[in-house]
Amino acid sequence: MLSGAAGDESTIKIWDMEARECVKTINAQQTVMCASANAGSTRAVIGGHSGMVSHWDIHEGKRIASLKGHSGNSLVWSVAITPDGRFAVSGSQDKTVKVWDLEAGTCVGTLEGHQSSVHSVAISPTAP
């Protein structure tokens, strides 16, 4: 079973939880505030300082797309990805949740109504 972790040093580390060892380090090229991988551990999304959400191919260690939608330089505090890796959501300092179509590389919706920063988002494991 693989697990991912992100940190201020602009990297994403992929861990083999059984062996308790890092099997891959990916240079995210930005400070990473949050990360989430899909159930098959093939895709990941990360959020950072620039209001940007990045979509990654974990096996190749390459960024697929940079998704801009949060206001200005808002911090992206939390991200989640659907089990099939098709959609993601992100919560930000700009008080919104963005819904992303990762295949198209576009924002397909904005959820508004929070009175302060959105620090946590989640997707049901049974979501499409």
Phi and psi in degrees as GROMACS dihedral restraints (atoms count N, CA, C in turn):
[ dihedral_restraints ]
;  ai    aj    ak    al  type     phi  dphi    fc
    3     4     5     6     1  -101.4    20    10
    4     5     6     7     1   152.3    20    10
    6     7     8     9     1  -138.0    20    10
    7     8     9    10     1   152.0    20    10
    9    10    11    12     1  -119.4    20    10
   10    11    12    13     1   154.7    20    10
   12    13    14    15     1  -146.6    20    10
   13    14    15    16     1   149.3    20    10
   15    16    17    18     1  -130.6    20    10
   16    17    18    19     1   154.1    20    10
   18    19    20    21     1  -150.5    20    10
   19    20    21    22     1   175.6    20    10
   21    22    23    24     1   -62.4    20    10
   22    23    24    25     1   -15.5    20    10
   24    25    26    27     1   -84.0    20    10
   25    26    27    28     1    16.3    20    10
   27    28    29    30     1    67.1    20    10
   28    29    30    31     1    31.3    20    10
   30    31    32    33     1  -128.1    20    10
   31    32    33    34     1   156.1    20    10
   33    34    35    36     1  -115.7    20    10
   34    35    36    37     1   127.1    20    10
   36    37    38    39     1  -110.1    20    10
   37    38    39    40     1   131.7    20    10
   39    40    41    42     1  -102.5    20    10
   40    41    42    43     1   125.1    20    10
   42    43    44    45     1  -114.0    20    10
   43    44    45    46     1   138.9    20    10
   45    46    47    48     1   -86.9    20    10
   46    47    48    49     1   109.0    20    10
   48    49    50    51     1   -67.8    20    10
   49    50    51    52     1   -34.2    20    10
   51    52    53    54     1   -69.6    20    10
   52    53    54    55     1   -44.1    20    10
   54    55    56    57     1   -82.7    20    10
   55    56    57    58     1   -14.6    20    10
   57    58    59    60     1    56.7    20    10
   58    59    60    61     1    46.9    20    10
   60    61    62    63     1  -138.8    20    10
   61    62    63    64     1   150.8    20    10
   63    64    65    66     1   -76.7    20    10
   64    65    66    67     1   124.9    20    10
   66    67    68    69     1  -103.0    20    10
   67    68    69    70     1   -14.4    20    10
   69    70    71    72     1  -161.7    20    10
   70    71    72    73     1   142.0    20    10
   72    73    74    75     1  -122.2    20    10
   73    74    75    76     1   127.1    20    10
   75    76    77    78     1  -112.8    20    10
   76    77    78    79     1   128.7    20    10
   78    79    80    81     1   -79.5    20    10
   79    80    81    82     1   109.7    20    10
   81    82    83    84     1   -79.5    20    10
   82    83    84    85     1   -12.4    20    10
   84    85    86    87     1    61.9    20    10
   85    86    87    88     1    21.5    20    10
   87    88    89    90     1  -162.8    20    10
   88    89    90    91     1   159.3    20    10
   90    91    92    93     1   -65.8    20    10
   91    92    93    94     1   132.0    20    10
   93    94    95    96     1  -103.0    20    10
   94    95    96    97     1   119.3    20    10
   96    97    98    99     1   -92.5    20    10
   97    98    99   100     1   -29.8    20    10
   99   100   101   102     1  -159.4    20    10
  100   101   102   103     1   158.6    20    10
  102   103   104   105     1  -153.1    20    10
  103   104   105   106     1   153.0    20    10
  105   106   107   108     1  -150.0    20    10
  106   107   108   109     1   140.5    20    10
  108   109   110   111     1  -117.7    20    10
  109   110   111   112     1   154.1    20    10
  111   112   113   114     1   -77.0    20    10
  112   113   114   115     1   171.5    20    10
  114   115   116   117     1   -58.7    20    10
  115   116   117   118     1   -34.3    20    10
  117   118   119   120     1   -84.5    20    10
  118   119   120   121     1     0.8    20    10
  120   121   122   123     1    53.8    20    10
  121   122   123   124     1    39.6    20    10
  123   124   125   126     1  -107.3    20    10
  124   125   126   127     1   -27.5    20    10
  126   127   128   129     1  -126.2    20    10
  127   128   129   130     1   151.9    20    10
  129   130   131   132     1  -143.5    20    10
  130   131   132   133     1   155.4    20    10
  132   133   134   135     1  -124.3    20    10
  133   134   135   136     1   144.8    20    10
  135   136   137   138     1  -131.3    20    10
  136   137   138   139     1   153.2    20    10
  138   139   140   141     1  -125.8    20    10
  139   140   141   142     1   152.8    20    10
  141   142   143   144     1  -148.7    20    10
  142   143   144   145     1  -152.4    20    10
  144   145   146   147     1   -76.8    20    10
  145   146   147   148     1   -23.0    20    10
  147   148   149   150     1   -95.2    20    10
  148   149   150   151     1    12.4    20    10
  150   151   152   153     1    75.1    20    10
  151   152   153   154     1     9.6    20    10
  153   154   155   156     1  -100.9    20    10
  154   155   156   157     1   142.9    20    10
  156   157   158   159     1  -114.0    20    10
  157   158   159   160     1   130.4    20    10
  159   160   161   162     1  -111.2    20    10
  160   161   162   163     1   138.7    20    10
  162   163   164   165     1  -105.3    20    10
  163   164   165   166     1   128.4    20    10
  165   166   167   168     1  -125.5    20    10
  166   167   168   169     1   145.5    20    10
  168   169   170   171     1   -92.9    20    10
  169   170   171   172     1   111.5    20    10
  171   172   173   174     1   -66.7    20    10
  172   173   174   175     1   -43.0    20    10
  174   175   176   177     1   -64.4    20    10
  175   176   177   178     1   -40.8    20    10
  177   178   179   180     1   -82.8    20    10
  178   179   180   181     1   -19.0    20    10
  180   181   182   183     1    68.4    20    10
  181   182   183   184     1    30.8    20    10
  183   184   185   186     1  -123.5    20    10
  184   185   186   187     1   143.2    20    10
  186   187   188   189     1   -74.3    20    10
  187   188   189   190     1   129.5    20    10
  189   190   191   192     1   -85.7    20    10
  190   191   192   193     1   -43.2    20    10
  192   193   194   195     1  -158.2    20    10
  193   194   195   196     1   152.6    20    10
  195   196   197   198     1  -108.4    20    10
  196   197   198   199     1   122.4    20    10
  198   199   200   201     1  -108.8    20    10
  199   200   201   202     1   113.4    20    10
  201   202   203   204     1  -104.0    20    10
  202   203   204   205     1   131.0    20    10
  204   205   206   207     1  -167.0    20    10
  205   206   207   208     1   -27.6    20    10
  207   208   209   210     1   -76.5    20    10
  208   209   210   211     1   151.8    20    10
  210   211   212   213     1   -62.7    20    10
  211   212   213   214     1   136.4    20    10
  213   214   215   216     1    44.5    20    10
  214   215   216   217     1  -128.9    20    10
  216   217   218   219     1  -102.7    20    10
  217   218   219   220     1    31.0    20    10
  219   220   221   222     1   -57.2    20    10
  220   221   222   223     1   139.0    20    10
  222   223   224   225     1   -69.2    20    10
  223   224   225   226     1   136.9    20    10
  225   226   227   228     1   -96.2    20    10
  226   227   228   229     1   109.3    20    10
  228   229   230   231     1   -84.7    20    10
  229   230   231   232     1   -28.4    20    10
  231   232   233   234     1  -152.1    20    10
  232   233   234   235     1   143.7    20    10
  234   235   236   237     1  -137.8    20    10
  235   236   237   238     1   154.1    20    10
  237   238   239   240     1  -147.2    20    10
  238   239   240   241     1   149.7    20    10
  240   241   242   243     1  -126.7    20    10
  241   242   243   244     1   143.5    20    10
  243   244   245   246     1   -67.3    20    10
  244   245   246   247     1   155.2    20    10
  246   247   248   249     1   -55.8    20    10
  247   248   249   250     1   -33.0    20    10
  249   250   251   252     1   -83.9    20    10
  250   251   252   253     1    -4.4    20    10
  252   253   254   255     1    76.2    20    10
  253   254   255   256     1    11.8    20    10
  255   256   257   258     1   -86.3    20    10
  256   257   258   259     1   -36.3    20    10
  258   259   260   261     1  -124.6    20    10
  259   260   261   262     1   159.0    20    10
  261   262   263   264     1  -144.4    20    10
  262   263   264   265     1   162.1    20    10
  264   265   266   267     1  -129.3    20    10
  265   266   267   268     1   152.8    20    10
  267   268   269   270     1  -139.4    20    10
  268   269   270   271     1   139.6    20    10
  270   271   272   273     1  -111.9    20    10
  271   272   273   274     1   140.1    20    10
  273   274   275   276     1  -136.0    20    10
  274   275   276   277     1   167.5    20    10
  276   277   278   279     1   -62.4    20    10
  277   278   279   280     1   -20.6    20    10
  279   280   281   282     1   -80.6    20    10
  280   281   282   283     1     9.9    20    10
  282   283   284   285     1    73.3    20    10
  283   284   285   286     1    19.2    20    10
  285   286   287   288     1  -123.4    20    10
  286   287   288   289     1   161.8    20    10
  288   289   290   291     1  -116.4    20    10
  289   290   291   292     1   126.8    20    10
  291   292   293   294     1  -102.5    20    10
  292   293   294   295     1   141.2    20    10
  294   295   296   297     1  -108.6    20    10
  295   296   297   298     1   125.3    20    10
  297   298   299   300     1  -114.9    20    10
  298   299   300   301     1   134.5    20    10
  300   301   302   303     1   -92.7    20    10
  301   302   303   304     1   105.2    20    10
  303   304   305   306     1   -72.0    20    10
  304   305   306   307     1   -28.1    20    10
  306   307   308   309     1   -67.7    20    10
  307   308   309   310     1   -40.6    20    10
  309   310   311   312     1   -86.3    20    10
  310   311   312   313     1   -20.2    20    10
  312   313   314   315     1    73.3    20    10
  313   314   315   316     1    32.5    20    10
  315   316   317   318     1  -131.4    20    10
  316   317   318   319     1   156.5    20    10
  318   319   320   321     1   -82.6    20    10
  319   320   321   322     1   124.8    20    10
  321   322   323   324     1  -107.1    20    10
  322   323   324   325     1     0.4    20    10
  324   325   326   327     1  -178.0    20    10
  325   326   327   328     1   153.9    20    10
  327   328   329   330     1  -126.8    20    10
  328   329   330   331     1   126.9    20    10
  330   331   332   333     1  -101.3    20    10
  331   332   333   334     1   118.4    20    10
  333   334   335   336     1  -118.1    20    10
  334   335   336   337     1   160.6    20    10
  336   337   338   339     1   135.1    20    10
  337   338   339   340     1   -13.5    20    10
  339   340   341   342     1   -71.5    20    10
  340   341   342   343     1   146.1    20    10
  342   343   344   345     1   -91.6    20    10
  343   344   345   346     1    -8.9    20    10
  345   346   347   348     1  -151.3    20    10
  346   347   348   349     1  -174.9    20    10
  348   349   350   351     1   -52.4    20    10
  349   350   351   352     1   145.4    20    10
  351   352   353   354     1   -96.2    20    10
  352   353   354   355     1   110.4    20    10
  354   355   356   357     1   -96.1    20    10
  355   356   357   358     1   -11.7    20    10
  357   358   359   360     1  -151.3    20    10
  358   359   360   361     1   136.1    20    10
  360   361   362   363     1  -131.9    20    10
  361   362   363   364     1   157.0    20    10
  363   364   365   366     1  -149.6    20    10
  364   365   366   367     1   155.8    20    10
  366   367   368   369     1  -126.3    20    10
  367   368   369   370     1   134.2    20    10
  369   370   371   372     1   -59.1    20    10
  370   371   372   373     1   139.9    20    10
  372   373   374   375     1   -64.6    20    10
  373   374   375   376     1   -14.8    20    10
  375   376   377   378     1   -96.5    20    10
  376   377   378   379     1     4.9    20    10
  378   379   380   381     1   -65.6    20    10
  379   380   381   382     1   149.4    20    10
